Amino acid sequence: MPYRQVVGSTDLGPPTDTLPVTTPRFGGPAELAAALDSVGYLPDTGLAAAAFLALRLRRPLFLEGDPGVGKTAFAQAMADVLDAELIRLQCYGGIDASQALYDWNFPRQILELRAAREAAGGTPDVTSLYTREFLVRRPILKAVETSPSVLLVDEIDRADDEFEALLLEVFENNSVSIPELGTIGGAVPPLVVLTSNRTREVHDALKRRCLYHWIDHPDLPREVEILRRRVDGLPDELAGQVAAAMRRLRSANLVKPPGVAEAIDLARAAVELGERSLTDTLADAALGTVAKHHDDRAEVRRLLAPAPLVASGSSAGPDLPDRVDLPDRVDLPDLPNRVDLPDRVDLPDRPRS
């Protein structure tokens, strides 16, 4: 049974969290989809096929889609079915190697240096400070050394171009180069899942090394089933109403259209409030679960529970009769059918000056 391998300097020592490789083998996309279904994630056919090939071909899987469609939840589900550790790297502007790969424990190094200086009475050897004992493993290095593992590089579109180049080097060799130690690699590469909300275009060089899949919003039946599974005690009628409301909202011109996560939050709020249908009361109380931008609040409120054309029991405005009877015919006075005009009108001659 293969274990993680460490390549490079011999003073690295054995890893402290060596795990055997126990990655399950799936016979095909349908079998993987069934496994994901068993842990509560309902993938479409394309996503199951892309994930299956990513496992077999040992390629990173690049997922794009609108926020809230289940990209991050997919990585967690894959970690569950693979019985692997999920290691998450949240990207942001300015992220670099010290946050993604590794760093050194500088406070501990300083304390060790002072202690060695006091004991030796001179200048100690600083090379002893750059050993695995003082190494701080960041998510990518930890994923390379851990088998099995799922590395989630979340929202790669928020990172800079230089960070994409850093990922290319790591994914190419499944190893991390540390000048002070050498090259640390693993026997089995982790399953890498990169997600993007498409706030910017990721470079083609990174996409070419990945399998690509676009995750769209689920159709109505699949979203209803997701709500049933994720929300305990949710009435079937309410699940259908929430899913239908989400479709109306996603087709509207909103600043931040709701995803599946917002649908789940709305359904959970309904259960907590004791509501069994999508009413005006629920729309008012749970508006914050769906409307995530101030400019969207009015439109979201209108589309969540559309108001009836005539409000029952309303006391606003003057009382009007239920019916106004109009006469069948209004007689007008007789008018002449024709007005006779003279054939010619003689005008006086223009006076001469």
PyMOL commands that set and color helices and strands:
alter all, ss='L'
color gray80, all
select helices_A, chain A and resi 10-12+29-38+45-57+71-81+97-100+106-120+126-129+132-134+139-145+156-158+161-173+204-208+220-230+236-251+260-272+280-285+287-289+294-304
alter helices_A, ss='H'
color red, helices_A
select strands_A, chain A and resi 61-64+85-90+102-104+135-137+149-154+175-178+182-185+191-196+211-214
alter strands_A, ss='S'
color yellow, strands_A
deselect
rebuild
show_as cartoon
